[in-house]
Structures are given as structure tokens and as C-alpha cells.
Amino acid sequence: MLLIQTYDAVTVPRSPVTSPPGSDVTLSCSFSCKAGADLTRVVVTWQRPPADHVVHSFYYGRDQLDRQNEAYRNRTQLCGEDEGWYTCAVTNQVENTRGDVRLIVAAAYSEPHVHIDIMEGRDQYALTLYSRGYPSATVQWLNETGCDITDRSKTSQSLDSRGMVELRSQMPEQRDENAFYTFILNNTKLDQVISRSFSVTKNTGSESPPADHVVHSFYYGQDQLALQNEAYRNRTQLFPEQLSVGNASLRLKQVRGRMRAYEFSEPQLVVTDSPDNPDKALLSCISTGYPSASVQWLNETGCDITESSRTSQSLARDGLVEITSHILVSRGANYTCVLTHSRLKQTLMKAITLTKKGKNMT
């Protein structure tokens, strides 16, 4: 309920008027007026104490802005400097009275938007929270025992185009550790406290799960694509005009296929005689699987001779990857093709003995 106070013929709000930066606000002021009164004799002046800067004047039936303070000239948006007391002075046929109105420029902070960002090297992640409000807020981080660990975090606050504060607070952590955090944001101007807790559990499987790539983000009334994964750049779209009816659907353009991982088949070794040198032969190692594999060539002493090879991978009709590796070698020695599928931790080895004459032995 809005409490009001009456200064004889002038009535203004008793409680402060609160409005966010960048908005328009109306400071209420009413006065006694007799029916049929001559409004050309009404003088209304809004001033800012203590210097009594003229904010707005009205007399002779129209605005009179010659003495208006420059800070309010042609103003269309509220800013932080507008906060404070305003005096509404009214002179009419009945009274010459005034009333004071207090304006507070502030906005409640939004529900924190959470991201988990994988740091360089992928041995660390960062729990990052975003929020927006006004004015600047204080941030505190607590661990699972309630101890203050804010000094480990990094918080930044900056003004957007409308004068609102965009707050970003980040807490780094090792990926192989369980963690529990409490994030506390305090907007003292509005006595607003936001407290949110997060539990992060390490992966105990044999393979780390893929990072939660940001496909599309929308907040503060617009798309927020600074953290969008490159694979989805210029390929996503929401329907903002339908958010009011609960439609948060995503339109994904130029859809790309993806398969789960498949083991590679037993490598096949193919020997092709060299037409230029009977003591040489071209060895080919062939296998199929998904999504990719590395190939290594070893000689009979176990030395790596891969740098002399040429390997290619192509997509077959069934969607699997066919990998082919060629190497030119000398006859009369043993060679091994080693294929490694790191995603499934699969290693396949195929050896062959090339004789100078006669059959080859595998």
C-alpha cells in the first residue's frame, strides 16, 4: 500500500519511489484546485534541494524551461544521478505549498544464470554465474563447511547500455574433485539477498563426459551468444515473440549427423609389389569403425617408422569411417600396423613378414 503525506494543498508519496536506471518514472504530486479555476495562474516548479536546481517549471499554461538545469535537458531516461529528494512547489489561487518526494534508483537482481566452463587444458572447470540489477552488489562464496572462499573467486561488474549493472562471478575448481558451493548476492539498496547452492560431482566412469556446450542462450530480453559453441554459430534460433505463451523451442538449421562410437574392424594388410624395385613393396593397412583412429607402423626391431607412411580417413556409405594407411618398405623384414581407437580405448595390431621371394607370412 502506498502511504501519502499531505502538505496543506500538496499531496506527495510518503514512501520513496523506486525505479530502475534507463526507465521513465512519474513522481506524483497533486494539489487542491477549485472548479473553474484559471490554470494560467497555476505555477508548478520541481526542484532538487539543497541547491534548488530547477528540474521542471510550468506556468502561464505551458512548460517554462529556460531556467531548467542542464542535467535534465531533453531527458528521456532515468540514471543513477537522479537519485535523491525532489521538491514539488505549487502556487495557485488557494495556496503556495510544496512537498518533498524521494526517488531511489535501483533494480532487483535477476535470477543468476549459471554456466560451467571448461578451462584451458581441461583439468579445471569454472562455475560462472551471471546476474543483472542496480546498483552494484556484493558477492560471497561459501564451501560445503560454510567457510568463506570468496578470495578464490573473480567477480566483475560493468554497466550495460541502459545503465544496469551486469555482474559476473567465477569460481575455478579441479575437475577431478567433488565440490559444493553456496553463492550469495546482496543488493543492499533494496535489501535483496539471493542465495543459491551448487553441487558438482566428479565423473567416475572410464571416460570423461563431453562438456555441456552452449547451444543457445536467451536472457535480459535478447539472445546472448558470446559463449555459444562454434559448432552452432549462425545455426540456432528461438521464437522470442512466443516466450510469453511458454514456447522455448529451438530451431536448429543445417542439421548435422552424428553416430555413437564403434570399434574398428581387424586390420587387413594388403601387399602390392613395387613396379620399380623388386626389393620394395607397398604395405596397406585397412580398417573401418567410428569416429576416427590413429595408425602407427613399427619395424622388426619395434622402431616407429610412421613418418614414412601416408594415412587417409573417409566416410563410407554406411556412415562408418574407413581408414587406410600406406607405407613403402623393404622386403625381407617384419612390419606391424598398430591401430588405436582412443575413444573406446581399443588397440589392434596386425603383423606381416615380407620375404624376398615366395609367400608373405602374416
C-alpha positions as CSV (number, residue, x, y, z in Angstrom):
1,M,0.0,0.0,0.0
2,L,1.3,3.5,-0.9
3,L,1.4,5.8,2.0
4,I,1.0,9.5,1.3
5,Q,1.6,12.7,3.2
6,T,-0.3,16.0,2.7
7,Y,1.3,19.4,2.8
8,D,-1.8,21.5,3.0
9,A,-2.9,21.6,-0.6
10,V,0.0,19.4,-2.0
11,T,0.0,15.7,-1.7
12,V,3.1,13.6,-2.4
13,P,4.1,9.9,-1.7
14,R,5.4,9.4,1.8
15,S,7.4,6.3,0.9
16,P,10.3,6.5,-1.6
17,V,9.6,6.0,-5.3
18,T,11.9,3.2,-6.7
19,S,12.7,2.9,-10.3
20,P,15.5,1.1,-12.3
21,P,18.0,3.1,-14.4
22,G,17.1,3.7,-18.0
23,S,13.4,3.8,-17.2
24,D,10.8,6.6,-17.1
25,V,9.3,7.4,-13.7
26,T,6.5,9.6,-12.5
27,L,6.9,11.5,-9.3
28,S,3.3,12.0,-8.0
29,C,2.3,15.5,-6.8
30,S,-1.3,16.7,-6.5
31,F,-2.9,19.9,-5.3
32,S,-6.2,21.4,-4.4
33,C,-7.9,23.1,-7.3
34,K,-11.3,24.9,-7.4
35,A,-13.7,24.2,-10.1
36,G,-13.4,26.7,-12.9
37,A,-10.0,27.9,-11.6
38,D,-7.8,29.8,-14.0
39,L,-4.9,27.4,-14.8
40,T,-2.9,30.1,-16.3
41,R,-2.3,31.3,-12.8
42,V,-1.0,27.9,-11.6
43,V,2.8,27.7,-11.2
44,V,4.4,24.3,-10.8
45,T,8.1,24.0,-10.1
46,W,10.1,20.9,-9.5
47,Q,13.5,21.4,-7.8
48,R,16.4,19.4,-6.4
49,P,17.5,20.5,-2.9
50,P,19.8,21.7,-1.4
51,A,20.9,23.8,-4.4
52,D,17.3,24.0,-5.6
53,H,18.2,23.2,-9.2
54,V,15.2,23.7,-11.5
55,V,14.1,20.3,-12.8
56,H,10.9,21.4,-14.5
57,S,8.7,24.6,-14.5
58,F,5.1,25.1,-15.7
59,Y,3.3,28.4,-15.6
60,Y,1.2,30.6,-17.9
61,G,-0.4,27.4,-19.0
62,R,2.7,25.8,-20.6
63,D,6.2,24.5,-19.9
64,Q,8.8,27.1,-19.0
65,L,12.2,25.5,-19.4
66,D,14.6,28.5,-19.8
67,R,15.9,28.0,-16.3
68,Q,15.9,24.2,-16.4
69,N,19.1,22.6,-15.1
70,E,21.3,21.2,-17.9
71,A,21.3,17.8,-16.3
72,Y,17.6,17.4,-17.1
73,R,17.6,19.0,-20.6
74,N,15.7,16.7,-23.2
75,R,15.9,13.8,-20.8
76,T,14.4,10.5,-21.8
77,Q,15.9,8.0,-19.4
78,L,16.5,7.7,-15.7
79,C,20.1,7.4,-14.5
80,G,21.8,6.9,-11.1
81,E,22.5,10.6,-10.7
82,D,18.7,11.2,-10.5
83,E,18.5,9.6,-7.1
84,G,17.6,11.9,-4.2
85,W,15.0,14.3,-3.0
86,Y,12.7,16.4,-5.2
87,T,10.5,19.3,-4.2
88,C,7.2,19.9,-5.8
89,A,6.2,23.6,-5.3
90,V,2.7,24.7,-6.4
91,T,1.3,28.2,-6.4
92,N,-2.4,28.7,-7.2
93,Q,-5.3,30.7,-6.2
94,V,-5.7,28.8,-3.0
95,E,-2.2,28.0,-1.6
96,N,1.5,28.4,-2.1
97,T,2.7,25.0,-0.9
98,R,5.4,22.4,-1.5
99,G,6.1,18.7,-0.9
100,D,9.2,16.5,-1.0
101,V,9.5,13.2,-2.8
102,R,12.4,10.8,-2.5
103,L,13.5,8.9,-5.6
104,I,15.6,5.7,-5.3
105,V,17.3,4.4,-8.5
106,A,17.6,0.7,-8.0
107,A,16.6,-2.6,-9.6
108,A,16.4,-6.1,-8.1
109,Y,19.0,-8.5,-9.4
110,S,17.8,-11.2,-11.8
111,E,17.9,-15.0,-11.0
112,P,21.6,-16.0,-11.5
113,H,22.3,-17.6,-14.9
114,V,24.8,-20.5,-14.5
115,H,27.5,-21.8,-16.8
116,I,30.1,-24.5,-16.3
117,D,33.1,-23.5,-18.4
118,I,36.0,-26.0,-19.1
119,M,39.3,-24.2,-18.6
120,E,42.3,-24.4,-20.9
121,G,44.0,-27.9,-20.5
122,R,40.6,-29.3,-19.4
123,D,42.0,-30.2,-16.0
124,Q,39.9,-27.4,-14.4
125,Y,36.4,-26.0,-14.8
126,A,34.9,-22.7,-13.7
127,L,31.4,-22.3,-12.2
128,T,30.3,-18.9,-13.6
129,L,27.2,-17.0,-12.5
130,Y,25.6,-14.1,-14.3
131,S,23.0,-11.6,-13.0
132,R,21.8,-8.1,-13.7
133,G,20.4,-5.4,-11.4
134,Y,21.3,-2.0,-9.9
135,P,23.3,-0.6,-8.2
136,S,26.5,-2.8,-7.7
137,A,26.1,-5.8,-5.4
138,T,28.4,-7.7,-3.1
139,V,29.2,-11.3,-3.8
140,Q,30.2,-14.1,-1.3
141,W,31.1,-17.7,-1.9
142,L,31.0,-20.4,0.7
143,N,32.3,-24.0,0.6
144,E,30.5,-27.1,2.0
145,T,31.5,-26.3,5.6
146,G,30.3,-22.7,5.4
147,C,33.8,-21.2,5.2
148,D,34.2,-18.0,3.2
149,I,36.2,-18.8,0.0
150,T,35.3,-15.5,-1.8
151,D,39.1,-14.7,-2.2
152,R,39.3,-17.7,-4.6
153,S,36.7,-16.2,-6.9
154,K,36.8,-13.5,-9.6
155,T,33.9,-11.0,-9.8
156,S,33.4,-8.2,-12.3
157,Q,30.6,-5.6,-12.7
158,S,30.0,-3.4,-15.6
159,L,27.2,-1.1,-16.9
160,D,25.2,-2.0,-20.0
161,S,23.7,0.4,-22.5
162,R,20.8,1.2,-20.2
163,G,22.9,1.8,-17.1
164,M,22.1,-1.6,-15.5
165,V,24.9,-3.5,-13.7
166,E,25.9,-6.8,-15.4
167,L,27.6,-9.0,-12.7
168,R,29.8,-11.9,-13.5
169,S,31.3,-14.1,-10.8
170,Q,33.5,-17.1,-11.4
171,M,34.8,-19.9,-9.1
172,P,37.5,-22.2,-10.5
173,E,37.9,-25.8,-9.4
174,Q,39.8,-29.0,-10.3
175,R,37.8,-31.4,-12.5
176,D,38.7,-34.5,-10.5
177,E,37.2,-33.2,-7.2
178,N,33.7,-33.1,-5.8
179,A,32.6,-29.7,-4.8
180,F,29.7,-27.9,-3.0
181,Y,29.3,-24.2,-3.2
182,T,26.9,-21.5,-2.0
183,F,26.7,-18.3,-3.9
184,I,25.3,-15.2,-2.1
185,L,24.5,-11.9,-3.8
186,N,23.5,-8.9,-1.7
187,N,21.8,-5.8,-3.1
188,T,21.8,-3.6,0.0
189,K,19.9,-0.8,-1.6
190,L,16.8,-3.0,-1.9
191,D,17.6,-5.4,1.0
192,Q,17.7,-8.1,-1.6
193,V,19.6,-11.3,-0.9
194,I,19.9,-14.2,-3.4
195,S,21.5,-17.4,-2.1
196,R,22.0,-20.4,-4.4
197,S,23.8,-23.7,-3.7
198,F,25.5,-25.9,-6.3
199,S,26.9,-29.5,-6.0
200,V,29.5,-30.6,-8.6
201,T,30.3,-34.3,-8.7
202,K,33.4,-35.7,-10.5
203,N,32.9,-38.3,-13.2
204,T,33.8,-41.9,-12.0
205,G,33.5,-43.6,-15.4
206,S,36.3,-44.7,-17.6
207,E,35.7,-41.8,-20.0
208,S,35.1,-38.1,-19.2
209,P,31.7,-36.9,-20.5
210,P,31.6,-34.2,-23.1
211,A,31.4,-30.7,-21.9
212,D,27.9,-29.0,-21.8
213,H,28.3,-27.0,-24.9
214,V,26.2,-23.8,-25.0
215,V,23.8,-24.2,-28.0
216,H,21.7,-21.1,-27.4
217,S,21.2,-18.7,-24.5
218,F,18.5,-16.0,-24.1
219,Y,18.2,-13.7,-21.2
220,Y,17.8,-10.0,-20.4
221,G,15.2,-10.0,-23.2
222,Q,17.6,-10.9,-26.0
223,D,19.9,-13.6,-27.4
224,Q,23.2,-14.0,-25.5
225,L,25.6,-15.8,-27.8
226,A,29.0,-14.9,-26.5
227,L,29.5,-18.3,-25.1
228,Q,27.8,-20.2,-27.9
229,N,29.8,-23.3,-29.1
230,E,31.3,-22.7,-32.5
231,A,29.6,-25.8,-33.9
232,Y,26.2,-24.0,-33.6
233,R,27.3,-20.5,-34.7
234,N,24.6,-18.9,-37.1
235,R,22.6,-22.2,-36.9
236,T,20.2,-21.6,-34.0
237,Q,17.1,-19.5,-33.4
238,L,14.5,-19.1,-30.7
239,F,11.0,-17.6,-31.0
240,P,11.1,-14.6,-28.6
241,E,7.6,-13.4,-29.6
242,Q,6.2,-16.7,-28.3
243,L,8.0,-16.8,-25.0
244,S,5.0,-15.1,-23.3
245,V,2.9,-18.2,-24.1
246,G,5.6,-20.6,-22.9
247,N,7.3,-21.5,-26.2
248,A,11.0,-22.0,-25.6
249,S,11.5,-24.1,-28.8
250,L,14.8,-24.1,-30.6
251,R,15.2,-24.0,-34.4
252,L,18.4,-25.8,-35.5
253,K,19.5,-25.1,-39.1
254,Q,21.5,-27.3,-41.3
255,V,21.3,-30.4,-39.1
256,R,24.4,-32.5,-38.9
257,G,24.5,-36.2,-38.4
258,R,26.4,-37.9,-35.6
259,M,26.9,-41.6,-34.6
260,R,28.0,-43.3,-31.5
261,A,31.5,-44.8,-31.3
262,Y,32.0,-48.2,-33.0
263,E,35.0,-50.5,-32.6
264,F,37.3,-50.7,-35.6
265,S,37.5,-54.0,-37.5
266,E,40.5,-56.3,-37.6
267,P,43.0,-54.5,-39.8
268,Q,43.6,-56.0,-43.3
269,L,47.2,-55.9,-44.6
270,V,47.5,-55.7,-48.4
271,V,50.9,-56.1,-50.2
272,T,51.5,-54.5,-53.5
273,D,54.7,-55.2,-55.4
274,S,56.7,-52.1,-56.3
275,P,56.9,-51.9,-60.2
276,D,60.2,-50.0,-60.0
277,N,62.1,-52.1,-57.4
278,P,61.5,-55.8,-56.7
279,D,63.1,-55.5,-53.3
280,K,60.4,-53.0,-52.2
281,A,56.7,-53.4,-51.5
282,L,53.8,-51.1,-50.7
283,L,52.0,-52.2,-47.5
284,S,48.4,-51.1,-46.9
285,C,46.6,-51.3,-43.6
286,I,42.8,-51.0,-43.9
287,S,40.0,-51.0,-41.2
288,T,36.6,-49.5,-40.5
289,G,35.0,-48.0,-37.4
290,Y,33.8,-44.7,-35.9
291,P,34.7,-41.9,-35.4
292,S,38.5,-42.0,-36.0
293,A,41.6,-43.8,-35.2
294,S,45.4,-43.3,-35.3
295,V,47.8,-45.6,-37.2
296,Q,51.3,-46.5,-36.2
297,W,53.9,-48.5,-38.2
298,L,56.7,-50.5,-36.5
299,N,59.6,-52.4,-38.0
300,E,61.0,-55.7,-36.8
301,T,63.1,-54.0,-34.0
302,G,60.0,-52.2,-32.7
303,C,61.1,-48.8,-34.0
304,D,58.5,-46.3,-35.1
305,I,58.5,-45.7,-38.9
306,T,55.2,-44.0,-39.1
307,E,56.6,-40.8,-40.5
308,S,57.2,-42.6,-43.8
309,S,53.6,-43.6,-44.1
310,R,50.5,-41.8,-45.6
311,T,47.1,-42.3,-43.9
312,S,43.7,-41.2,-45.0
313,Q,40.2,-41.5,-43.5
314,S,37.0,-41.3,-45.4
315,L,33.3,-41.7,-44.7
316,A,31.8,-44.9,-46.1
317,R,28.2,-45.3,-47.3
318,D,27.1,-47.0,-44.0
319,G,28.4,-43.9,-42.1
320,L,31.5,-45.6,-40.7
321,V,35.0,-44.3,-41.2
322,E,37.3,-46.3,-43.5
323,I,40.9,-45.7,-42.6
324,T,43.7,-46.6,-45.0
325,S,47.4,-46.3,-44.3
326,H,50.2,-46.9,-46.9
327,I,53.9,-47.3,-46.4
328,L,56.7,-48.3,-48.8
329,V,59.0,-50.8,-47.2
330,S,61.9,-53.2,-48.0
331,R,61.3,-56.9,-48.3
332,G,63.0,-59.4,-46.1
333,A,61.7,-57.9,-42.8
334,N,58.8,-57.9,-40.4
335,Y,56.3,-55.0,-40.1
336,T,53.4,-54.2,-37.7
337,C,50.4,-52.0,-38.2
338,V,49.0,-50.7,-34.9
339,L,45.6,-49.0,-34.9
340,T,44.4,-47.1,-31.8
341,H,40.8,-46.1,-31.1
342,S,41.3,-43.7,-28.2
343,R,37.6,-43.1,-27.6
344,L,36.9,-46.8,-26.9
345,K,40.5,-47.5,-25.7
346,Q,40.8,-50.1,-28.4
347,T,44.2,-51.2,-29.8
348,L,44.5,-53.5,-32.8
349,M,47.8,-54.9,-34.1
350,K,48.5,-56.8,-37.4
351,A,52.0,-58.1,-38.3
352,I,53.4,-59.4,-41.5
353,T,56.7,-60.8,-42.7
354,L,57.8,-59.8,-46.2
355,T,60.2,-62.3,-47.7
356,K,62.5,-61.5,-50.5
357,K,60.9,-64.3,-52.6
358,G,57.9,-66.5,-52.1
359,K,54.9,-66.0,-49.9
360,N,54.4,-63.4,-47.3
361,M,53.7,-64.5,-43.8
362,T,51.0,-62.8,-41.6
